[in-house]
Amino acid sequence: MAMGANITGVKICGITEAVALDTAIEAGARWVGFVFFGPSPRNVAPDVAKMLAAQVPDGGPGRIGLFVKPTDAEITRVLDTVTLDGLQVYAPEARAMEIRARFGLPVWRAVGIAARSDLPSATGLDGLVIESRPPAGSTRPGGNARCLDWGLTEGWRAPAPWMLAGGLKPDNVADAIMRSGARAVDVSSGVESAPGVKSATLIRAFITAAMNAFRA
Ligand SMILES: O=C(O)c1ccccc1N[C@@H]1O[C@H](COP(=O)(O)O)[C@@H](O)[C@H]1O
């Protein structure tokens, strides 16, 4: 999961089965994500994720494990079974830095924002995932199909490579890229036919729309 200053690409998150993974690989996803968070409809058991991760060819998308406020033991339990190339964590910066040091993998921190002042001005991490805040009462901090105001990141001098997430779909991702200035995007709900059920058609449409927008 190399992250240069100008990363461009698409992450398809919340993959739980082989067809969706194959589709994401064939369509040109740069990263694929596996969710290790019980309350999510995309939660995947480590033994299933192990088989999926092994299906990614050399030179294929980076395999990202998503964790919410994880303990070291939770991450260890997954990494003992699944080969991952990076971690996406929902945790404060200091805890994310601890995780990075402890496990020796690149770490992106997910940050929910509601105002420009919420955008981080500094980080010691490998990247940031900038997304909307969850709705009140949500059981999860992301994966809620909720858009942020894309204008909030326009002209932002990001302290690290970043990707835009939250409520992206095939029919709004081009607009989101143009208005936010993002060079990388992350999607879960927007490529599903039902919560947790990925659609090959929507995955292909999303990656095509995003890559066309990056080239525009
Ligand atoms: O996908 C989930 O279920 C999930 C659970 C807990 C934390 C994050 C989760 N998903 C991430 O949230 C954003 C936005 O997702 P969406 O496209 O709005 O569904 C993205 O980074 C997902 O990977």
PDBQT file of the ligand as one rigid body, heavy atoms in Angstrom, charges set to zero:
ROOT
HETATM    1  O1  LIG A 301     -18.394  -0.178   6.126  1.00  0.00    +0.000 OA
HETATM    2  C1  LIG A 301     -18.669  -0.272   7.329  1.00  0.00    +0.000 C 
HETATM    3  O2  LIG A 301     -19.593  -0.978   7.735  1.00  0.00    +0.000 OA
HETATM    4  C2  LIG A 301     -17.881   0.501   8.330  1.00  0.00    +0.000 A 
HETATM    5  C3  LIG A 301     -18.017   0.192   9.669  1.00  0.00    +0.000 A 
HETATM    6  C4  LIG A 301     -17.315   0.893  10.625  1.00  0.00    +0.000 A 
HETATM    7  C5  LIG A 301     -16.464   1.911  10.245  1.00  0.00    +0.000 A 
HETATM    8  C6  LIG A 301     -16.327   2.243   8.914  1.00  0.00    +0.000 A 
HETATM    9  C7  LIG A 301     -17.016   1.548   7.937  1.00  0.00    +0.000 A 
HETATM   10  N1  LIG A 301     -16.899   1.859   6.584  1.00  0.00    +0.000 N 
HETATM   11  C8  LIG A 301     -16.127   2.942   6.074  1.00  0.00    +0.000 C 
HETATM   12  O3  LIG A 301     -16.842   4.148   6.151  1.00  0.00    +0.000 OA
HETATM   13  C9  LIG A 301     -16.511   4.989   5.057  1.00  0.00    +0.000 C 
HETATM   14  C10 LIG A 301     -17.757   5.430   4.327  1.00  0.00    +0.000 C 
HETATM   15  O4  LIG A 301     -18.520   4.356   3.915  1.00  0.00    +0.000 OA
HETATM   16  P1  LIG A 301     -19.803   4.506   2.933  1.00  0.00    +0.000 P 
HETATM   17  O5  LIG A 301     -19.262   4.483   1.526  1.00  0.00    +0.000 OA
HETATM   18  O6  LIG A 301     -20.518   5.765   3.264  1.00  0.00    +0.000 OA
HETATM   19  O7  LIG A 301     -20.604   3.288   3.227  1.00  0.00    +0.000 OA
HETATM   20  C11 LIG A 301     -15.529   4.198   4.220  1.00  0.00    +0.000 C 
HETATM   21  O8  LIG A 301     -14.218   4.536   4.609  1.00  0.00    +0.000 OA
HETATM   22  C12 LIG A 301     -15.801   2.784   4.619  1.00  0.00    +0.000 C 
HETATM   23  O9  LIG A 301     -14.668   2.007   4.460  1.00  0.00    +0.000 OA
ENDROOT
TORSDOF 0
